[in-house]
Amino acid sequence: MGSRPRFIDDLSRAASDAPGSDPLTALSDDALLDAYSRTVIGALERVQQAVAFISVERRLPGAPSGRDSRGARGGTGSGFLFTPDGYLLTNSHVVHGATHITVTLADGAKFDADLVGDDPGSDLAVLRIGSPEPLPHVELGESSKLRVGQIAIAVGNPLGLAQTVTTGVVSALGRSLRSNSGRMIYDVIQTDAALNPGNSGGPLINSAGQVIGVNTAIIPGAQAICFATAIDTAKWVIMQIFAHGRVRRAYIGVAGTTRPLSRRVQRYFGLSSESGVHVMEIVKGSPAALGGLRTDDTIVAIDALAVQDVDSLQRTLDVSRIDKPVNVTVLRGAQRLELTLTPVEQTS
């Protein structure tokens, strides 16, 4: 017979300090865990107690009011605690229109939940449960620092199977996705970590166990193409909901995409940003149209604040700019122009 395969010799050396006459029989599961497995397990341990199962009841059309189960339609999803005093984040489509919401934590504890605020435009919602004790909660990361190819771990309750974990990588950044309200959600994370019905609202985490996105959608029939709303967007939505009970947005009536700017363009126009927003479509009669914005313009600043991508454009167009003139800096061919627009409040 030939010599033993090299990988067996490597395992034998790794277990040389373990008790027993045969190093192979002394190997424990811990010794065999590779770095990737240890990373996933460590990240999961940081968040799993904060991931919740959400079940809802919705009144059927024409059904009498009240908690009569004969007139109720159920639904389920996932969510996660992001504060120790019981605030949860989930998807809007999981809880929108619910007459009753129940949250079940990883330890089996059940709570009735109140809807703090719901934003169909970003497909996010904030819930609150009451508990006399501090609750386990996640750490929110920074999606702006993500890189394509890094580890992405999805946790949730697909098809009612509690605490299911799937792994993959960040497949792409800056995707756009249309929400149930019809509004485009920008700066969406694409991942190949498998998602299924019931994963909606659960956390997408990085290798450090920080939440980088909120699992949102799949493309039916597609293989390994799943989406999560970036956590930086979610943080902004949370603050809006805490401040107003809903998200108020200024609207100028453009659809666009992030466009990198070459060093030559940056130097020529004296820009500090490496990218801007390329205007792809303008709504007829909108503030953008009335203010002279054109398709193929590139927005680089609003009121001297740099606009580097679609997400930063949305953040800049906050409630403070509704019905107030703003100065929009655009690049049009070889020109740098200053246009004045007056955003209105977005109604849908």
N, C-alpha and C positions, 0 to 999 in steps of 0.2 A: 504493500500500500504506500501511497505517496505521503508527503508531509502534510501537517494540518494547514488549513487555509490561514492566510496571514491575519484576517480579522479576528480569528480565535486566539491567536498569539497576542494580539493587541488587547483583547479583553482579559486574557490571563494576566498580563502585566498590570493592567488597571486594577485587578483584584488581588495583587500579590500580598497585600497586607491583611487581607480578610482571613478569618479563621477557617480551618478545614484543610484536608489534604489535597483536594482538587480545587484550584481557584475558580473554575467555571461554576461549580456547584455552590460556591460561596458568594457569587455575585448577587446583590440585592437589586430590586427594581430601581431604587434611588441611584445606584451606581451605573445602571444602564441608561438612565435618562439623558438624552442629549440636550445641548444648550437650548435648542428651539423649544423642546417640550418644557424645560424648566422655565423659560421665559413666558410661555403661554399660561402655565399653571400659576406662576407668580402674579401675572396680570389679572387672571381670573379671581384669585383669592382676594385681591384688593377691591373688587366691585360686586362679587356675586351676592353678598348679603343685602346690597342696596337695589338689586334688580327686582322688579315687582311684576306680578301677573295682574292684568286689569280686565275686568268684565263689566259690561254695561248693559243696561236695558233701555230700549227706545220704544216709544208708544207707536203702535201701528196706526196708519191713517184711518180715521173714523172710530178708533177705540176710545172708550171713556177714560177720563183722567184718573190718576191714582196709580197704585202699585199692583194692579190686577195683572197677574202673570198671563192671563188669557189674552190680554191686549198688549203684551210686551214682546219685543223682538230683541234677542241677545246679540252680543258681539264681544270679541276678546282682542287683547293686544298686550303690549309690554310697556314698561315705563321704568324710570329709575329715580331714586331719591338724590337730590343734589344739595340739600341742606339737612342739618340734624333735627330741625323742628318740623319736618314733615312735608316739604315741598317736593313735588315730583314733576318730571318732564316726560311728555309722551307726544304722540302724533295727534294732530287735530282730528284726522279722520277716524281715529280710534274712539274718541269721546264726543265728537260733534253731535248735537241733538239728543244726547243721552238724558233720560229722566232719572236714572240712578246709576252710580259708579261705585264699584267695589274693588278695593286694592288688596291683594294678597302678597305678603312679603315672603322672603325665602324661608323663614322659620315657621311659616304656616299661619302667622297672625293675620287676621282680616280686619279691614277698616272700611267704613263708608267714606267716600272722598267727595270733596267740594271742588267744583270747577272754578279756578281763580280767573283764568282768562284763556281764550281760544283764538288762534290766528290761522284761519284756513289758508291765507295767502302764503304762509311759510310752512304749513302743515305741522304746526307745533301748538301745544297746549300745556298749561301749568295747572296741576292739581294740588290739593292740600289735604293731608290726613292729620288727625289729632292723636297725640301719644303723650303720656305723662313722662316718658323717658326719652332721652336723645336717641335718634335713630341712625343706623349706619347710612353713610352717604358717599357718593363718588367724588373724585376730584376732576374738575373740568380742565381740559388741556387747552392747547392753542392750535387750531386748524391751520392758521397762517404759516406755521412752521413745518407742515407736513411735506414729505417728499414722496414722489411716486416710487413704489417698490417696497416701502417699509411695511412692517407687519400690521395687519388690521384684524381685530378679533371682535366678532359679533356675539352678543349675549341676549337671550330673549326666550320667548315661550311659543315657538312656532307650532301651529296646529294643536295648541294646548299642552305641548310637552314642555313642562317647566324646566327652567335653567339649562337650556340647550346652548352649546357653544360651538361656533364654527370659526374657522381661521382662514386667512388669505393675506392679500396685500392691498395696499392702496393702488388701484389700477390707473386712475386718472384724477386730476383735480380741475376745478373750475367748470364742471359740467352744468348744464341748465336742465331743469325738469319742470313740467307744468303741474301745478297743484290741482286739487279737486275743485278749487274755486275758479280755475282757469288762469290764474296769475302764474308767471314764471318764477320759479325758485332758482336763484343763481348761486354760484360758488358751491355746487353740490359735489360731494365726494363719490367717486365710483370705486367699487371694491368687488373682488371675486369671492369674499367671504359669503357663503351661501345664506340667503334669506328666504323665508317662506311666510305665508299668511300667519299672523300672530307674532312675528318678529317686530312688526311695526311699533315704533316708539322705544325700542330697546337701545342700549348704548353700543356704539362702535368704539372700541378702545385701542390704545397703542400698547407697545410692549411694556410701558411703565404702569399700565393700569389706569391711565388718564382717559377721560372721554373725549374723543375727537369728532364725534358725529352722532346724530340720532337716526337710526335705521328707518328708512322711509318707504322705499319702493323697489319693486322688481319689474323686469320686462317679461311678461308671460311668454313662454316658449324659448326665451334666450338662455344661453348657458353662461353662468358665472358673471352676469352683469347685474349688479345690485347698487343701490344708491343710499346715501345718508346725507342729511342736512348738516352742513359744517357747524361745529360747536361755536365758532365765533358768531355766526348768524344767530344761533340759539341764545347766546348770552344777551345779544341786543334785544331779541324778542322778549326774553325774560324781564329785562329792565323796563321795557315798554309796558308790559302787562302789569308789573308791580306799580308803575307810575300812573297808568290810565285805565287799567282793567282790560285793555285791548291794545292793539298796535295801530298807532296813527302814523301815516306816511304822507310825505309830500309827493306829488305826482307831476311829472313833466311830459310824459307820453312818448317815451323812447324804448326801443328794444335794442340791446347791444351785446357785445362780447369783448372780453379783454384782449387788447392788442399790444404786443411787445413793441417798444420803441428802440430803434438802433442808437448806438452811441453818437453817431453823426447827427441824428435828429435831436437827441438830448442836448448836445453842444450847440447846435444851430439855434434852437429856440430857448436855450438857457433853462432847461428843465432838470429837476432833481429826480423825478420818477423814471423808472425803467419801462413803464407801460401806461396805457390809458384805456378808455372805453370807446371802441369803434361803434358808431351808430349804424345799425342795420335797418331800422324801421322807425318811422315817426307817425304817430297817430294824428289823423287829420283834425284840425281844430284844437289840438292840444297846446299847452303852454310852450312846448318845444317848437311846434310849427309856427305859432304866432310870434315867437322870439327869433325866428330866422335860422334855427338849427336845420341842417341838411343831412340826409343819409351820406355815409362815407366820411363825415366829420369824425374827429377823434377828440373826445372830452378829456382834458387833462387836469382841470381844476374847477372848483366851485367856491366862489368867495375866497380865492387864494389858497384854499385847502386842496392838496393834491388828490386827484382821483386816479388810482392806480388800476382798479379793476371794477367789475360790476358790483361786487359786494360793497366796496368802499363808496361807490356812487349812491347805493341805497342807504348806507349809513349816514352819508352827508345830507341826504334829502329827508331829514327827520322832521318832527312836529314843529320845531322852531322856525322852519322855513315856509310853512304853509301861508299862502296869501301875502308873502313878502318878496319883493324883487331880489333876485340873486344874480351875481355876475358869473357867467360860465365861460371858461377859457377853452377854446377849441383849436385844433389844428386842421386846416383845410388846404390841401396841397402844400404849397410853399409859404402859406400865410398862417400867422397866429392871430386869432380874432377874439375879441371880448364881446359876448352877447349878453343881453339882459332878459331873463325869463322870470315869470311869476308863478311858482308852483301852486297847485291847488291841493286840497285834501283828497287822497285816494278813497273812493267810495266802495270799491269791491276788491 
